[in-house]
Amino acid sequence: MDPLIAPDRLAESLASATPPTVLDVRWRLTGPPGRADYDAGHLPGAVFLDVDSDLASRPGPIDHPGRGGRHPLPDPVALQRVLRSAGVRGGVPVVAYDDADGSVAARAWWLLRWAGHPRVAVLDGGYREWVARSLPVTSELPAPPPGTFTVRPGGMPVVDAEQAAALARNGALLDARAQPRYRGEVEPVDPRAGHIPGARSAPFSALSDTDGRWLPPARLAELATTWGVGGGVPVAAYCGSGVTSCALVLALEVAGVTTPQAPAALYPGSWSQWCADPARPIATGAAPG
């Protein structure tokens, strides 16, 4: 299944005898919560999942490889419960959407792939593009039948802080945050500003146009080249807390730079875990450092 799906194609699938499961994951870093937007209107049959409570677990110790950072990977048992309550089944495609540039929906895409679901896509252009094409929306809350999906972690590669640092030296470690945060000029949520030494700035905002539609594969491949990705170079991505960096993992696959069998890795703890340890070095400025 292609990692991106156009609104018209999704509308056709939803009207078919075998519709996909649709997840609404609208979320913003500094709020307000996306639930109110979902209640006001969403795709027919879409189930709302919250990034903070459904697609992540509570933060743990900063040195915990899977629990550090603001959005640690969810406990597999808890994630399975959430996904089944949303009606997710192993043999049925899943489509996730947000109302911005697809970077939050990419977290759902990545997480389902990590959990072992092979057929997941992000709605290209998200909710805004769906509405712009006058496709149907509703405020009716769905009651999906219980899902049957079994979470089997490990379907997508992850790296810890030490492995991320090694990739920054010997491969390509991509920082998906906005460039002012990368340069250390501002830091709205974490205790220290800057980036992991050796990481390359690859802002997720560059992956889409002003309407939130993803760039064509050829253009994404050009961006990957500017970031030093390609030719078998090992690559991983991070951001503030492991949410929007999933968009880089998706974009590299759309571009054909990586494959579903050999995707880019994700550093789930990301900057929020890295910078919380005062012993870890940080770099500032436009250069990787």
N, C-alpha and C positions, 0 to 999 in steps of 0.2 A: 504494500500500500504506500502510495506517495505520501511524504510527510506534510504536504500542503494540499488543501482541497478548496476549490472555488465555491462561492456562495450558490451559484446556479446548480453546480454538480451536487452539492449537499442537499439543496431543495429537492432535486430529483430523487435522491436516495431516501430522504425522509418520506416521500410520497410513495415509495415502493413497498413491496410486501415484506422486505427485510431491511428495515431502517437501522441506521447506526445508533449507538448510544451517544447522546450529546451532553457535554459538560460545560457549564458556564462558570468561568473562573475569574471573573472581573475582580481586580484588586489594585490598590495603589500603595506605594511605599509609605507615604505619610497620611493615608486616609483620604476621604472617608471610606468605610467598608463598602464592598461591592454588593452586599446583599440587598440594599435598598434599590439599587438600579435593577437588579434581577427581579425583585418584586414588582417594579413598575412595568417591566416588559422584558421578555426573553424569547428565544427560539422555541417553537412548539416542542414540548417533551423534554426540554433541557433541564438538567438537575444542577443546582448550584453547589459548588464546593469551594470552601474557603482556604486560601493559601496558608494562612497562619495555623488554623486548627485541623484542617483535613489533609493538606498536602505537605505537612511538616510536623515534627514532634517538638516537644518542649526542649529548649536549649539545656545542655548538660555541661560538664566540666570543659574548660577550653582545650584541654589536651586529649579529650576523647575523640578518636578518629571519626566517629559517625554522629556524635551528638554535639560537637562544638559549633558555634556560630548561631545566628539568629533564626535560621530555618533549617535545622538538621533534617536528615532523611527520616521519614516517619517509621515507626515500628511496623514491621511487616504484618503482624496480626491486626493492628489498628487500621492500617491502610486497607487490608483486605475487607475489613468490616465496612469501611467507608465506601469502597468501590462497589461492594455487593449491594449496599443500601441505595447506591445510585443506579443500580441495574446493570452493572458492567458484567459482561459474559466473555469468556475466552474466545469464542468463535465469532463474535460480532464486532465489527469495527467501532472505534470510539473516535469522536471528533470533539476537540476542545476549542473554546474561543474566549477572547477577552474583548475589551472595547478600545484598545489602543493599537499597538504595533505587533501583537502576537507574541511578545516576549514572555508574558505571564502564562499564556496558553502553552507556550513551549515547555514550561515547567511541568504541566500536566502531561504533555506528550512524553517528555523525558522520563518522568516518574513511572508512567505506565510501561514504557519500554524497559526501564530498569526492573520493574516488577514482573516482567516476562510476557507482556502483551505485545504481539507482533504487528497488530493492525491499528495504528493510531495516527491521527492527522490533526493539524491545526487549521482552523478556518482562515483562509487568506483574506485579510482585511477586517476580520472580526465582526463584531456586532454592528459597527458603524457602516461597513460595506453591505452587510445584510440589509440593514434598514434603507440605505441609499438605493438599493435595487428594488425597493418596495416588496420585499419578501415578507411572509407573515410573521407576526410576533403575537405574544399572548402574555397575560398576567396570571393565567391559570396555573396552579401548582400541579405538577405531574405526580403520578403515583406509580412509578415503575415497578414491575415485578422484581422480586429479589434476584440479584445477580448470582452467578456461579463461578466467577473468576477466582482463581487461586494465585495468590502472590508468591512468586519465586524470585527473590532478589538476585541481582547479579547480571541482569540482561544488558546493562550499560556499565562501562568502566568508570570507576571513581579513583581519585588520588587523595592522599592525606597531605598535611602541610609539608612534610619532608619530601614527599614525592613531587609536590608542586614546585618546591624550591629547586629540585634536581632538574625538572623539566625547563624551568626558567634558564638554567645554565646550559643544558644539553639538548633542548628541543625548542618547542614554542609554547609558552604559557601566555594565554590571552586574557586581558583584563577587560570585561564587558562594560564597566561603568563609564559614566560621562567623563570626558577628559579633565574637567576641573577637579574632579575627585581623584582621578588617576595621578594628576600632577601634585596633589596635596594642597590645593588652594582652598578647598572647602571639604567639609565632612559633616553631613547633616545628621547622621545616626550613630556612627561608630566612634570609639574613644580616641583613635589616632588617624591622621590623614596621610595619604601617600599610596604607594603600591608595593607589591612584592618585588624585591630587587631582581631585575632581569625580565620581568613581565612586560609584554608589549600591549600598548593601548589599542583596543579593538572594540569601540563602543557599539553596543547593540543597536543604538538608534540609527546607525549607518546601514542597517540591514533592510530597511523599509523606506517607502516613499512618504510624502507628507500626508497621504490618506491612510497610512497604515498597511498598505499592501507590500508584500515581500518583493524585493528586487528580483529580476530574472536570474536564473542560474549562472549565466555567463558573467553578469556583473558581480554576483557574490563570489565567484571564483577569482575575479580580479582583486576584490578586496582581500581575499585569503592570501593572494600573492603578496600584496603590500604588507600583510602581517607576518610574512615569512613562513606561511604554511603551505605544504606541498612537498612532493618528492620523497614521500615516506618519512618526513620529519615527525616525530611523536608530538602530539598536541593535546593540551588540556585547557579548560576555560574556567574562569572564576569571575565573581562580581562582588556585590556587597554581602550577599548571604546565600548564594547558590540558586537564585530564582531566574533573573534575566540572563545569566550566562548560559542557561539552557538554550537560549535563542542562537547562540554561536554554534553550539553542537548541532542544532537543527540546520542552520544555514550552511555549514560545511557539508552536510549530507545532501542538501538540495543542490549545492554547487557541484557535487560529484567529487569533491576533494577527499571526502571520507565516504565510507560505505556503511550500510546497516550491519554488515558483518565485522567491520573495523571502524567504529565511530570514534570521535574525539572523546576524551575523558572529561569528567567534571570534578572540580574541587568543591564538594558540598559545603564545607565550612566557610570557604571564601574569605574575603577581607575581614568579616566580622569575627572569625575565629583567629585568623592570622594576627591581627593587630591587638587582640585582647591579651596576648602574651608579650610582656615588655621585653622579653629576651630575644624576640624575633626582630630582625632588622627591617627597616622600611626605607624606601627610596622616594624621592620627590622630584618634580620637574618633568619635562616632556620626554627625556631619554629613559630607556629601560633601567639604567643604573646598574 
